[in-house]
Amino acid sequence: MGFGPGALEELGMTLKAEFWRGKRVLLTGHTGFKGGWLALWLQQLGAQVTGIALAPNTKPNLFEAAGIVESISSHFCDIRDSAALSEIIRQAKPELVFHLAAQPLVRASYRDPLATYATNVMGTAHVLDALRGLDSTKVAVMVTTDKVYRNNEWLYPYREADALGGHDPYSASKAASEIVIASYRDAYLAAQGIAVASVRAGNVIGGGDWSEDRLIPDAVRAWQTATPLEIRRPDAIRPWQHVLEPLAGYLTLAQKLWQRPGLADAYNFGPQTHETATVRTVIEQARIAFGAGEVTYGDGTSGPHEAGWLALETAKVRETLGITPQWPLVETIKRTMAWYRSHIEGADARGLCAAEIAAYEASLTKEVNP
């Protein structure tokens, strides 16, 4: 299944193909999991995408498996290299920017905190600074994480106005990048006519993620080889969502910022609060959907510190942007494991992604035309 003009424009969907057709879009992190899915979706919508990222660091990876390089202008560049990054951005003359490139792993941040800060804080600053004086750009959506909040293990969802913080270097680096984003917006880019928003998404799952130290990829690797999956913290609670949920939010936000730059701010994207779930719940449902697999559960004491409870309040995107989650957790897990099983059995990754995007668009159609 390939990618062509979708039904969005015909059905009057929230995502407008006519808006994106021909738009010059800069996407950092296009070789990663979320970035790969977003690159495919933007290409389907007709955008002219320039990607900036490091080369993929896993085998397999979605960038190669889905042939993403075939449909965008791809550049391998470290965002810590401000001169090289700035030159690519200025040559691309983007109208819209999605910044996803990052060191995204908590445990990796413990191993190399300085590289994590350099990438997530200074790399973000380099992207924003490259936009100074660039008259083509109107919107920049800067992706951080749900872990930017000072986590006090409170039993209520975190709101955008809650205090930032971070125990581990990854969370702290992302919280710091939020301050950098707000500073560039207030000191430079708003006056220049660029609407800059930060977006904080909950834990994303979906087909095509082969990263280390992530729950579903670890499960698939173990169960493919009939190896028991070891779970360190089975009772940790997270706001799980399908990867297409926040990406649809980012695209919708970008469209709205184009028309209403005054909406530039920080936004949470996650499931409804009652859809948060423990790691144990997700894995047990994933094992059923996958059809096989053994699991051994730890007592939560091994490894470095990680938050035990995390949920996001999403009233702001619901009321301001009209965005609500489409797929409940059970469906999200079923779709994710079906993607992996199909790919293991030989299905084309690009076609699987196209089918998933079409299904998500169909869910939006049902919401518009009940």
C-alpha positions in Angstrom: 0.0 0.0 0.0 1.5 3.3 -1.0 1.0 6.9 0.0 -1.0 9.3 -2.1 -3.5 12.2 -1.6 -5.7 11.1 1.3 -9.4 11.6 2.0 -8.8 14.3 4.6 -9.5 17.3 2.3 -12.7 15.6 0.9 -14.1 14.9 4.3 -13.4 18.2 6.0 -11.2 16.6 8.6 -9.2 18.4 11.3 -6.1 17.7 9.3 -6.3 19.6 6.0 -4.4 18.1 3.0 -4.9 21.4 1.1 -3.0 23.2 3.9 0.0 20.9 3.8 0.2 20.4 0.0 3.4 22.0 -1.2 4.4 23.4 2.3 8.1 23.4 3.0 8.5 21.5 6.3 11.6 21.0 8.3 11.6 17.8 10.4 14.4 17.0 12.8 14.7 13.5 14.0 13.2 11.9 10.9 15.3 8.7 11.3 13.7 8.0 14.7 10.4 6.2 15.6 8.1 9.2 16.0 10.0 11.2 13.3 9.7 8.4 10.8 5.9 8.1 11.2 5.6 11.9 11.0 7.7 12.0 7.8 5.4 9.5 6.2 2.3 11.3 7.2 3.6 14.7 6.0 4.6 13.1 2.7 1.1 11.7 2.4 -0.4 15.1 3.0 1.7 16.6 0.2 4.3 18.5 2.1 7.9 19.0 0.9 9.9 17.6 3.8 13.5 18.3 4.7 14.8 15.9 7.4 17.8 16.5 9.7 18.9 13.7 12.0 21.7 11.3 12.9 21.8 8.1 10.9 19.6 5.3 12.4 21.3 3.5 15.3 19.3 0.3 15.3 18.9 -2.7 13.0 16.2 -2.9 11.9 14.8 0.7 11.9 11.7 2.4 10.5 13.7 4.8 8.4 15.1 2.1 6.2 12.3 -0.5 6.5 9.7 2.1 5.3 11.9 3.7 2.7 11.5 7.1 4.2 14.6 8.4 2.4 12.8 7.9 -0.9 10.2 10.6 -0.2 12.0 13.4 1.5 15.2 15.4 1.4 17.3 13.7 4.0 20.4 15.1 5.8 22.5 13.3 8.4 23.6 16.1 10.7 24.2 16.3 14.4 22.1 19.1 15.9 25.0 19.8 18.3 26.9 21.2 15.1 25.3 24.6 15.0 27.0 25.7 11.8 26.1 22.7 9.7 22.6 22.6 11.1 22.0 26.3 10.4 23.3 26.0 6.8 20.8 23.1 6.1 17.9 25.1 7.6 18.7 28.3 5.7 19.0 26.4 2.5 15.6 24.6 3.1 13.8 27.8 3.9 11.1 26.0 5.9 7.7 27.4 6.4 6.9 25.1 9.3 9.3 23.3 11.7 8.8 20.1 13.8 11.8 19.5 16.1 11.9 15.9 17.3 15.6 15.2 17.3 16.8 14.2 20.8 18.6 11.8 23.0 15.4 10.2 24.1 16.3 7.5 26.6 16.3 7.8 30.4 18.9 5.0 31.0 21.2 6.3 28.3 21.1 9.7 29.9 22.4 8.1 33.1 25.3 6.6 31.1 26.2 9.9 29.3 24.6 12.9 30.9 26.8 15.5 29.1 25.8 14.2 25.6 22.2 14.2 26.7 22.3 17.8 27.8 24.3 18.9 24.7 21.8 17.3 22.4 18.5 18.1 24.2 19.3 21.6 25.5 21.9 23.1 23.2 20.6 21.1 20.2 17.2 22.7 20.7 18.8 26.1 21.1 20.7 25.6 17.8 17.5 24.8 15.9 15.7 27.9 17.4 18.7 30.1 16.8 18.9 29.1 13.1 15.3 30.5 12.7 16.4 34.0 13.8 16.2 36.2 10.8 14.7 33.5 8.6 11.6 35.2 7.1 10.2 32.0 5.5 9.2 30.3 8.8 5.8 30.9 10.4 5.4 28.0 12.8 7.7 25.9 15.0 6.5 22.9 17.0 9.2 21.8 19.5 8.7 18.4 21.0 9.8 17.7 24.6 8.3 15.0 26.8 5.8 14.3 29.6 8.8 13.9 31.9 9.5 17.6 32.0 7.4 18.0 35.2 8.9 17.9 38.7 7.5 14.5 39.6 6.3 14.5 43.2 4.4 11.2 42.7 1.2 13.1 43.2 -2.0 11.2 42.3 -3.3 13.8 39.8 -2.3 14.6 36.2 0.3 17.2 35.5 -0.9 20.4 33.9 1.1 22.7 31.6 1.4 25.3 34.4 2.9 22.9 36.9 6.6 23.2 37.9 9.3 21.8 35.6 12.0 19.6 36.9 13.8 16.2 36.5 15.6 13.7 38.6 17.3 11.9 35.8 19.5 13.7 33.2 17.0 13.0 30.4 14.0 14.6 32.2 16.1 17.5 33.4 17.5 18.2 29.9 14.0 18.3 28.5 12.7 20.5 31.3 15.7 22.8 30.6 14.8 22.8 26.9 11.3 24.0 27.7 12.9 27.1 29.3 15.1 27.6 26.2 12.0 27.3 23.9 10.0 29.9 25.9 13.0 32.2 26.0 13.5 32.2 22.2 9.8 32.6 21.6 9.6 35.6 24.0 13.0 37.3 23.2 13.2 36.8 19.5 10.8 34.7 17.4 7.4 36.0 18.4 8.4 39.5 17.3 9.7 38.0 14.1 6.3 36.4 13.3 7.2 32.8 14.2 4.6 31.0 16.4 6.7 28.7 18.7 4.9 26.0 20.7 6.3 23.2 22.9 4.5 19.8 23.0 4.7 17.3 25.8 3.5 13.8 24.9 2.9 10.8 27.0 4.5 7.4 26.3 4.0 6.4 22.7 3.8 2.9 21.3 3.2 1.6 17.8 4.8 -0.5 15.1 8.3 0.2 13.8 10.0 1.1 17.1 13.2 -0.9 17.6 14.9 1.3 20.2 16.7 0.0 23.2 15.2 0.1 26.7 11.6 0.6 25.5 8.9 -1.7 26.7 7.2 -2.9 23.5 10.5 -3.2 21.4 12.1 -5.1 24.2 9.0 -7.4 24.4 9.0 -8.1 20.6 12.8 -8.8 20.6 12.4 -11.2 23.5 9.3 -13.0 22.2 10.6 -13.4 18.7 13.5 -15.4 20.1 11.4 -17.3 22.7 13.4 -15.4 25.5 11.6 -14.4 28.7 11.0 -10.6 28.9 12.4 -9.1 32.1 10.4 -6.2 33.5 12.1 -4.1 36.1 9.2 -2.0 37.3 5.9 -3.7 36.5 3.8 -1.3 38.7 5.0 1.9 37.1 2.1 3.9 35.7 2.4 5.8 32.4 0.1 7.7 30.0 0.4 5.2 27.0 -0.9 6.3 23.6 -0.5 5.2 20.0 2.2 7.2 18.1 -0.4 8.6 15.7 -2.3 10.3 18.6 0.3 13.0 19.4 1.4 13.3 15.8 -2.1 14.2 14.8 -2.0 16.7 17.6 1.2 18.3 16.4 -0.1 18.6 12.9 -3.4 20.1 14.1 -1.6 22.5 16.4 0.7 23.6 13.5 -2.3 24.4 11.3 -3.9 26.4 14.0 -0.7 28.3 14.8 -0.5 29.3 11.2 -3.8 31.2 11.5 -3.6 32.1 15.2 0.0 32.6 16.3 -1.4 33.8 19.7 -2.0 30.2 20.6 1.8 29.6 20.8 2.3 28.0 24.2 3.1 24.6 25.9 0.6 21.7 25.4 0.2 18.2 26.8 -0.8 15.4 24.5 -1.9 12.1 26.1 -4.7 9.7 26.7 -7.7 10.3 28.9 -6.7 10.0 32.6 -8.5 6.8 33.1 -6.5 5.3 30.3 -3.2 5.5 32.1 -2.0 2.0 33.0 0.8 0.0 34.7 3.6 -1.6 32.8 2.2 -5.0 33.8 -1.2 -4.2 32.3 0.4 -3.2 29.0 2.6 -6.2 28.8 -0.1 -8.7 29.7 -2.3 -7.3 26.9 0.6 -7.2 24.5 1.4 -10.8 25.2 -2.2 -11.8 24.4 -2.2 -9.7 21.2 1.2 -11.1 20.1 0.1 -14.7 20.8 3.1 -15.8 22.7 5.8 -14.8 25.2 7.1 -15.3 28.7 7.6 -12.5 31.3 9.5 -12.3 34.5 8.6 -9.4 36.8 11.1 -7.6 39.1 10.3 -5.9 42.4 10.9 -2.3 41.1 14.3 -1.9 42.9 16.8 -2.6 40.1 18.3 0.0 37.9 18.4 3.8 38.3 15.6 5.9 39.6 12.5 6.3 37.4 9.2 7.9 38.3 6.6 5.5 39.6 3.4 7.4 38.6 2.9 9.9 35.7 -0.2 11.2 34.0 -1.0 14.2 31.9 -4.0 16.6 32.1 -5.1 17.2 28.5 -8.0 19.6 29.0 -6.0 22.4 27.3 -5.7 20.7 23.9 -9.2 19.4 24.2 -10.7 22.9 24.8 -8.3 25.0 22.9 -7.5 22.8 19.9 -10.5 20.4 19.8 -8.2 17.4 20.1 -9.4 14.2 21.8 -7.8 10.7 21.7 -9.2 8.3 19.1 -7.9 4.9 20.1 -8.3 3.5 23.6 -5.4 1.5 25.1 -6.7 -1.9 24.3 -7.0 -1.0 20.6 -3.6 0.7 20.6 -1.9 -2.4 22.0 -3.7 -4.7 19.5 -2.8 -2.5 16.6 0.8 -2.2 17.7 1.4 -6.0 18.1 -0.5 -6.7 14.9 2.0 -4.4 13.1 5.0 -6.3 14.5 3.5 -9.7 13.8 2.7 -8.7 10.2 6.2 -7.3 9.6 7.8 -10.4 11.1 5.7 -12.4 8.6 7.0 -10.4 5.7 4.6 -7.5 5.3 6.1 -4.2 4.0 6.6 -1.6 6.7 5.6 1.3 4.5 2.4 -0.4 3.6 1.7 -1.2 7.3 2.2 2.4 8.2 0.0 3.6 5.4 -2.8 1.3 6.5 -2.5 2.5 10.1 -2.6 6.2 9.1 -5.7 5.4 6.9 -7.4 3.7 9.9 -6.6 6.7 12.1 -8.0 9.1 9.5 -11.1 7.0 9.4 -11.5 7.3 13.1 -11.4 11.1 12.7 -14.1 10.8 10.0 -16.4 9.0 12.4 -15.9 11.8 15.0 -16.7 14.5 12.4 -19.6 12.6 10.9 -21.1 10.5 13.8 
